[in-house]
């Protein structure tokens, strides 16, 4: 067979006719099913992995620099002693702030970023800026004593609180969906300040140990013991308290919605100014005489701590009330059982539901029990996010992605309903909340198809997915499981 005949038998490349162009383009699969993806040229920064790596690299570099600076000032032995003593209050403070965030826990990546920023970046900025400003003032005034006083009462509060507030600002801007209120602001600010205080305590305790080495003092009369008592025992909450004021400002700004731009700018700045003022008062307490420290501690620090603690707990209870107000509409639509909103609005019932899920699914290797408790915890988290989403839509109007986000959250809830539903129903009955009075949800007016939602009007709970809906298929129910009806079509 000749070469020409072989070429003649090969199929020709099809020619795309103009009338078949629409048919051809409509057959292109969706983006999620693409086997070949366009290369991103010059768009490296849009990669999440690249951005995460860049942030980690910057914080690690700051950590190495601050580690070297602190070690140079304290010496190796002083650094190790300061490190061992400074780490003691860190787990307690982190656990306290995490406890406040139990209703809608924020992701650990945000909290670890905040802690690392405070311990590395903010501490590095503070130690460099404070040293430079103090030396400049001493040179300009030829009075080193006054320079130290001004550095402690004026320069340090401004520099340190601004550096710590930067972490809260970054999370507020770039993790907006995970920063929804006062509790989030308090927790993020608290983790940032805990990291900053950790590094600062290493420096102070290490210097105190070096001074004891020179003077030969030991025991309770040593400078190290006194510094430890003041900074770790009496006032481990000092830096967190200052920065929490900034976090409260950001939290109230987050509650105001995106349209209130003046509030979003003024309130964080007001919180930052209050943090600087409280910090300056604390640093300048020694200027009020031998008992100035105790006077400021008792008259300002303790009442401020009590007020902030009350505000944090009240804000957490407010989040729980949001659940009891928003979730009953989903129970009426069949997504939740009638008792679940009552259990989800109680921290005691939530904990009991996790314990019961772990007990009911106990296994010799304990893996099933842990998995069941984790499923209930995830269910509680998704339900809280759903209630917050609906509350924000009711307050600020439903955004264009409201239905999509609601659908995703309902999908996660439905996947975990077999374990979480009975556990939460049992917890609601065991705690007596199932007998509470329930107000029926308000009616939702119909709107034309495709029309935007009016301001402050929230659509009815999601029912259809615009295609195949696995939730509308018949589901076999186990007797006594306590599940609600399949969502109606």
Secondary structure, 3 states (H helix, E strand, C coil): CCHHHHHHHCCCCCCCCHHHHHHHHHCCCCHHHCCCCCCCCCCHHHCHHHHHHHHHHHHHHHHHHHHHHHHHHHHHHHHHHHHHHHCHHHHHHHHHHHHHCCCCCCCHHHHHHHHHHHHHHHHHHHHHHHHHHHHHHHHHHCCHHHHHHHHHHHHHHHHHHHHHHHHHHHHHHHCHHHCCCHHHHHHHHHHHHHHHHHHHHHHHHHHHHHHHHHHCCCHHHCHHHHHHHHHHHHCCCHHHHHHHHHHHHHHHHHHCCCCCHHHHHHHHHHHHHHHHHHHHHHHHHHHHCCCHHHHHHHHHHHHHHHHHHHHHHHHHHHHHHHHHHHCHHHHHCCCCCCCHHHHHCCHHHHHHHHHHHHHHCCCCCCHHHHHHHHHHHHHHHHHHHHHHHHHHHHHHCCCCCHHHHHHHHHHHHHHCHHHHHHHHHHHHHHCCHHHCCCCCCCCCCCCCCCCCCCCCCCCCCCCCCCCCCHHHCCCCCCCCCCCCCCCCC
